[in-house]
Amino acid sequence: MLLFNWTCIVITGLAMDMQLLMIPLIMSVLYVWAQLNRDMVVSFWFGTRFKACYLPWVILGFNYIIGGSYPMDLGGRNFLSTPQFLYRWLPSRRGGVSGFGAPPASMRRAADQNGGGGRHHWGQGFRLGDQ
């Protein structure tokens, strides 16, 4: 069965110029398993439970929802917009981001003026690259 599935997927992949063939093979095996265990109850995200015969379709729908690119990426229509009350509660903040692991310069100056912000002074230590 796996060899037959693999052969069909490779032929389809060559005909449609697809590069990734692992996901269709996994989905075909999952579909066969789900049909052989139709009445088994399986769990999916957040504890949702349903019969195994629906598992491939649930995964297909889930991948469709989270897997594709967003419509606005390609200049398409915005299907989902953020409600305005969320902008009032959690306003969009611009800026305030410095490099990775480094606080913004204004916070660094304030900490230096306050004597390190209540931290213990263990000594200066050695900086990297100093001899």
C-alpha beads as a LAMMPS data file, in Angstrom:
LAMMPS data file: protein, C-alpha beads

131 atoms
130 bonds

1 atom types
1 bond types

-500.0 500.0 xlo xhi
-500.0 500.0 ylo yhi
-500.0 500.0 zlo zhi

Masses

1 110.0

Atoms # bond

1 1 1 0.000 0.000 0.000
2 1 1 2.811 2.430 0.884
3 1 1 4.623 1.672 -2.369
4 1 1 1.429 2.209 -4.358
5 1 1 0.710 5.495 -2.520
6 1 1 4.293 6.643 -3.019
7 1 1 4.168 5.808 -6.750
8 1 1 0.894 7.701 -7.249
9 1 1 2.195 10.707 -5.307
10 1 1 5.480 10.775 -7.253
11 1 1 3.644 10.619 -10.587
12 1 1 1.274 13.374 -9.468
13 1 1 4.206 15.406 -8.132
14 1 1 6.072 15.147 -11.422
15 1 1 2.963 16.041 -13.421
16 1 1 2.131 19.053 -11.213
17 1 1 5.759 20.125 -10.565
18 1 1 5.423 19.680 -6.768
19 1 1 8.582 19.579 -4.677
20 1 1 7.329 18.380 -1.266
21 1 1 5.799 14.920 -1.322
22 1 1 6.001 13.873 2.339
23 1 1 2.778 15.529 3.522
24 1 1 0.571 13.877 0.862
25 1 1 2.086 10.488 1.736
26 1 1 1.426 11.020 5.452
27 1 1 -2.125 12.165 4.723
28 1 1 -2.778 9.096 2.578
29 1 1 -1.547 6.767 5.320
30 1 1 -3.594 8.717 7.885
31 1 1 -6.682 8.413 5.683
32 1 1 -6.278 4.632 5.380
33 1 1 -5.730 4.318 9.160
34 1 1 -8.803 6.454 9.839
35 1 1 -10.948 4.289 7.566
36 1 1 -9.743 1.093 9.252
37 1 1 -10.469 2.566 12.719
38 1 1 -13.662 4.473 11.882
39 1 1 -15.324 4.182 15.286
40 1 1 -12.281 4.918 17.440
41 1 1 -12.520 8.236 19.288
42 1 1 -9.439 10.417 18.804
43 1 1 -8.382 13.693 20.436
44 1 1 -7.194 16.732 18.577
45 1 1 -6.105 20.191 19.744
46 1 1 -7.500 21.487 23.028
47 1 1 -9.199 18.191 23.794
48 1 1 -11.670 18.111 20.932
49 1 1 -12.800 14.533 20.490
50 1 1 -14.406 12.955 17.451
51 1 1 -14.444 9.705 15.505
52 1 1 -11.279 8.737 13.651
53 1 1 -13.037 8.723 10.277
54 1 1 -13.191 12.542 10.465
55 1 1 -9.525 13.047 11.453
56 1 1 -8.088 13.560 7.929
57 1 1 -10.779 16.135 7.155
58 1 1 -10.223 17.953 10.446
59 1 1 -6.469 18.095 9.776
60 1 1 -7.104 19.285 6.221
61 1 1 -9.363 22.091 7.478
62 1 1 -6.934 22.983 10.260
63 1 1 -4.024 23.200 7.808
64 1 1 -6.139 25.318 5.488
65 1 1 -6.874 27.772 8.298
66 1 1 -3.354 28.115 9.699
67 1 1 -1.147 27.013 6.828
68 1 1 -1.856 29.352 3.947
69 1 1 -0.573 32.838 3.400
70 1 1 -2.752 35.682 4.560
71 1 1 -4.914 37.388 1.915
72 1 1 -3.317 40.796 2.538
73 1 1 0.134 39.412 1.733
74 1 1 -0.728 39.214 -1.935
75 1 1 -2.876 42.347 -2.112
76 1 1 -6.117 40.482 -1.491
77 1 1 -9.138 41.233 0.654
78 1 1 -8.827 41.462 4.442
79 1 1 -11.287 38.815 5.702
80 1 1 -10.602 39.280 9.408
81 1 1 -9.999 42.620 11.085
82 1 1 -9.158 43.360 14.703
83 1 1 -12.130 44.737 16.690
84 1 1 -11.770 48.400 17.670
85 1 1 -12.337 47.783 21.401
86 1 1 -9.101 45.753 21.449
87 1 1 -7.232 48.760 20.057
88 1 1 -8.675 50.869 22.886
89 1 1 -7.650 48.340 25.550
90 1 1 -4.321 47.356 23.972
91 1 1 -3.108 50.205 21.762
92 1 1 -0.567 49.531 19.049
93 1 1 2.871 50.572 20.246
94 1 1 5.479 51.703 17.800
95 1 1 9.181 51.693 18.538
96 1 1 10.745 50.751 21.844
97 1 1 12.570 47.819 20.342
98 1 1 16.330 47.735 20.538
99 1 1 18.699 44.931 19.679
100 1 1 18.387 41.390 20.918
101 1 1 19.154 41.217 24.634
102 1 1 19.898 44.945 24.973
103 1 1 17.518 47.396 26.687
104 1 1 16.695 50.673 24.958
105 1 1 19.199 53.483 25.542
106 1 1 16.732 55.523 27.635
107 1 1 16.275 52.661 30.106
108 1 1 20.029 52.115 30.258
109 1 1 20.613 55.788 31.181
110 1 1 17.883 55.708 33.849
111 1 1 19.396 52.573 35.398
112 1 1 22.846 54.178 35.470
113 1 1 21.463 57.296 37.168
114 1 1 19.633 55.257 39.809
115 1 1 22.720 53.318 40.724
116 1 1 21.887 50.221 38.742
117 1 1 18.203 50.065 39.638
118 1 1 18.668 48.339 43.032
119 1 1 21.024 45.657 41.797
120 1 1 24.029 44.426 43.720
121 1 1 27.385 45.703 42.554
122 1 1 29.577 42.637 42.303
123 1 1 32.461 44.417 40.651
124 1 1 33.197 45.350 37.100
125 1 1 34.452 42.003 35.862
126 1 1 36.149 41.653 32.508
127 1 1 34.606 42.672 29.225
128 1 1 35.065 40.438 26.226
129 1 1 38.004 41.488 24.130
130 1 1 39.762 43.377 26.963
131 1 1 43.280 42.242 27.759

Bonds

1 1 1 2
2 1 2 3
3 1 3 4
4 1 4 5
5 1 5 6
6 1 6 7
7 1 7 8
8 1 8 9
9 1 9 10
10 1 10 11
11 1 11 12
12 1 12 13
13 1 13 14
14 1 14 15
15 1 15 16
16 1 16 17
17 1 17 18
18 1 18 19
19 1 19 20
20 1 20 21
21 1 21 22
22 1 22 23
23 1 23 24
24 1 24 25
25 1 25 26
26 1 26 27
27 1 27 28
28 1 28 29
29 1 29 30
30 1 30 31
31 1 31 32
32 1 32 33
33 1 33 34
34 1 34 35
35 1 35 36
36 1 36 37
37 1 37 38
38 1 38 39
39 1 39 40
40 1 40 41
41 1 41 42
42 1 42 43
43 1 43 44
44 1 44 45
45 1 45 46
46 1 46 47
47 1 47 48
48 1 48 49
49 1 49 50
50 1 50 51
51 1 51 52
52 1 52 53
53 1 53 54
54 1 54 55
55 1 55 56
56 1 56 57
57 1 57 58
58 1 58 59
59 1 59 60
60 1 60 61
61 1 61 62
62 1 62 63
63 1 63 64
64 1 64 65
65 1 65 66
66 1 66 67
67 1 67 68
68 1 68 69
69 1 69 70
70 1 70 71
71 1 71 72
72 1 72 73
73 1 73 74
74 1 74 75
75 1 75 76
76 1 76 77
77 1 77 78
78 1 78 79
79 1 79 80
80 1 80 81
81 1 81 82
82 1 82 83
83 1 83 84
84 1 84 85
85 1 85 86
86 1 86 87
87 1 87 88
88 1 88 89
89 1 89 90
90 1 90 91
91 1 91 92
92 1 92 93
93 1 93 94
94 1 94 95
95 1 95 96
96 1 96 97
97 1 97 98
98 1 98 99
99 1 99 100
100 1 100 101
101 1 101 102
102 1 102 103
103 1 103 104
104 1 104 105
105 1 105 106
106 1 106 107
107 1 107 108
108 1 108 109
109 1 109 110
110 1 110 111
111 1 111 112
112 1 112 113
113 1 113 114
114 1 114 115
115 1 115 116
116 1 116 117
117 1 117 118
118 1 118 119
119 1 119 120
120 1 120 121
121 1 121 122
122 1 122 123
123 1 123 124
124 1 124 125
125 1 125 126
126 1 126 127
127 1 127 128
128 1 128 129
129 1 129 130
130 1 130 131
